[in-house]
Amino acid sequence: MMRGKFGNRGELFFEIDLITADGLNLPVDAMLDTGFTGFLAIKKQDLDALDWAFIGDEPLQTAKGEILFEVYSGQVLLDGQEYKIPVFVGEELTEVLLGSEWLKILPLTANYQV
């Protein structure tokens, strides 16, 4: 089960590890974005340390319209399990985003407590 914590404005964050091509684990807080239908999206500047393999370009519908994202083959550690997944990379991103694709394979229970 995915376990996370709520941010100051009600955002839901999960601690995950991004795994570099060399096998180094880099812990990050990732925000759940149910409007994003992929697995993971990261900032372009974060990609350099990971050295992930480029797969290609893919358009995604965003709140700002359709945007072309670079897609890389990435590896993450989430909920104690390693996953090899496609990762969308963009200049405009301000957070590491977990998308709704995770909800197809991992259960999510949320209890918002004030």
C-alpha positions as CSV (number, residue, x, y, z in Angstrom):
1,M,0.0,0.0,0.0
2,M,1.3,3.5,-0.9
3,R,1.7,5.6,2.2
4,G,2.1,9.3,2.0
5,K,1.6,12.6,3.8
6,F,-0.5,15.7,3.1
7,G,1.2,19.0,2.5
8,N,0.2,22.4,3.7
9,R,-2.3,22.9,0.9
10,G,-3.7,19.4,0.9
11,E,-1.3,18.0,-1.7
12,L,-0.5,14.3,-1.2
13,F,3.3,13.5,-1.1
14,F,5.0,10.1,-1.2
15,E,8.7,9.4,-0.5
16,I,10.2,7.5,-3.4
17,D,13.7,6.7,-4.5
18,L,14.9,7.5,-8.0
19,I,17.5,4.9,-9.0
20,T,20.4,6.1,-11.1
21,A,21.8,4.1,-14.0
22,D,24.7,3.3,-11.6
23,G,22.3,1.9,-9.0
24,L,22.4,4.8,-6.5
25,N,19.1,5.6,-4.8
26,L,18.1,9.2,-4.6
27,P,15.2,9.8,-2.2
28,V,12.7,12.5,-3.3
29,D,9.2,13.6,-2.3
30,A,6.8,13.1,-5.2
31,M,3.3,14.7,-5.4
32,L,0.4,12.6,-6.5
33,D,-1.3,14.2,-9.6
34,T,-4.3,12.2,-10.6
35,G,-4.7,14.4,-13.7
36,F,-1.3,13.0,-15.0
37,T,-2.0,9.6,-16.5
38,G,1.6,8.3,-16.6
39,F,3.7,6.9,-13.9
40,L,6.3,9.6,-13.2
41,A,7.2,13.1,-14.4
42,I,10.4,15.0,-13.4
43,K,12.1,18.3,-14.1
44,K,14.7,18.3,-16.9
45,Q,17.4,19.5,-14.5
46,D,16.9,16.4,-12.3
47,L,17.6,14.1,-15.2
48,D,21.3,14.8,-15.4
49,A,22.2,12.9,-12.2
50,L,20.1,9.9,-13.2
51,D,21.7,9.0,-16.6
52,W,18.5,7.3,-17.8
53,A,18.1,6.1,-21.4
54,F,16.1,8.2,-23.8
55,I,13.1,6.5,-25.3
56,G,11.5,9.2,-27.4
57,D,9.1,12.1,-27.4
58,E,5.4,11.9,-26.5
59,P,2.7,14.6,-26.4
60,L,0.6,14.9,-23.2
61,Q,-2.5,17.0,-22.6
62,T,-1.8,19.4,-19.7
63,A,-3.6,22.3,-18.1
64,K,-1.6,24.5,-20.4
65,G,-2.6,22.5,-23.5
66,E,-0.7,19.7,-25.3
67,I,3.0,19.7,-24.6
68,L,5.7,17.4,-26.1
69,F,7.7,15.7,-23.3
70,E,10.9,13.7,-23.6
71,V,10.4,10.1,-22.3
72,Y,13.1,8.1,-20.5
73,S,13.4,4.6,-19.2
74,G,13.7,5.1,-15.4
75,Q,13.8,3.0,-12.3
76,V,12.2,3.9,-9.0
77,L,11.7,2.3,-5.6
78,L,8.2,2.7,-4.4
79,D,6.5,0.9,-1.5
80,G,9.6,-1.3,-1.1
81,Q,9.4,-2.5,-4.7
82,E,11.6,-1.6,-7.7
83,Y,9.9,-0.6,-10.9
84,K,11.3,0.1,-14.4
85,I,8.9,2.7,-15.9
86,P,8.6,5.3,-18.6
87,V,9.4,8.8,-17.1
88,F,8.1,12.0,-18.6
89,V,10.6,14.9,-18.5
90,G,9.8,18.5,-18.9
91,E,11.2,22.0,-18.3
92,E,8.0,23.4,-16.8
93,L,7.6,20.9,-14.0
94,T,8.0,22.3,-10.4
95,E,7.5,19.0,-8.5
96,V,8.3,15.3,-9.1
97,L,4.9,13.9,-10.0
98,L,3.4,10.5,-9.5
99,G,0.6,9.9,-12.0
100,S,-2.6,7.9,-11.8
101,E,-1.0,4.9,-13.6
102,W,0.2,3.8,-10.1
103,L,-3.4,3.5,-8.9
104,K,-3.9,0.6,-11.4
105,I,-1.3,-1.5,-9.6
106,L,-1.0,-0.2,-6.0
107,P,-3.8,0.4,-3.5
108,L,-4.2,3.9,-2.1
109,T,-6.0,4.8,1.1
110,A,-6.1,8.5,2.2
111,N,-7.2,9.8,5.5
112,Y,-7.0,13.6,5.6
113,Q,-6.5,14.5,9.2
114,V,-6.3,18.1,10.4
